[in-house]
Amino acid sequence: MAHHKNKQQAFQAAQKGAKQLHDAYNNLERDSASYGQQLKHLKQEVNETYQQIENAMEVASETQRPQLEKFRRDLQQIVNEVNEF
């Protein structure tokens, strides 16, 4: 049962990280004086979320894997979009 709990906790951490990353990305104000600081925060969120996803993938159930892969694709899309600015 502990193993199942670890899977769930790892998945929930990745899920929460993905949401926080989306929030940080959606709140970016490109014309703001604090854009550099916002970008630094976003980069930190990307790194933390990537690590959470990787950790979750190590213990994920078959039903969790597709969602984790979607989180990973979304993360990559955000990185690509930010790099275009």
Secondary structure, DSSP 8 states (H G I E B T S, - for coil): -HHHHHHHHHHHHHHHHHHHHHHHHHT--TTSTTHHHHHHHHHHHHHHHHHHHHHHHHH--TTTHHHHHHHHHHHHHHHHHHHT-
